[in-house]
């Protein structure tokens, strides 16, 4: 299990007031990025290697994802 004690969580600035249907990201940890449901902050988290997270974000920004 990954130690997330020092995680600093944040939501996207694009998160509206939509009843909390958002995710939070902690990208201040060494070598990983953690993601959790903003409505269930004590619930499960997903962790990604920093490189994989950066590749996903880059693909989203460039509209490089296909269905």
N, C-alpha and C positions, 0 to 999 in steps of 0.2 A: 504494500500500500504506500502511496506517495504522501509525504509529509507536506501538508498545505498550511502549516501554522503561520507562516509569514505572508500568505497570499493577500494581495491587495486587490479587491474585486471592484469592477466597474461595469456599467452598462453603456451601450452605445448612446451617443448624443442624439441619434435618430430614433431612439426608443420613445414612443409617444405615451400618452396616458391611456393605454389600451387594456387596462385591467391586469397588467403585469405579465403579459405574454412575451417575456423577454428572457434572454440569457445574459449571464454575467461572465466576464473573462478576467482572469488573473494572469498577467503576462510579465510579472516581476520576479518570477522564480527561475533559478538556474536551469537551463536546458529544457524546460517544459512550459506549456501554456495550459491552464486549467479552465474548464467551462462548467457552469452549473445553471440550473433553473432559478431565476430570480424569485419565484414564488415559493421555492423549497430550498432555502439556503443551507439547511442541515441535511439535505438529501444527497444523492449520489453526484459525483463529479466525473467528468471525462477529462483525461489528460492527453496531450499531444506533444510530440517532440517539437521544439521551437521551429525547426526547419520545415516540418510538415505544415504547421500552422501558418507560417509565412507564405508558403506555396499556395495554400488554400485561399488566404486573403488576397494574394496577388491574382489568382485565377478569378475570384469574384469581382475584383475591381476592374479587370480587363474583360469581363464577360466571357471568360474562357471556359466556363462550365457547360457541359452538354447534358441533355437529359437522356 
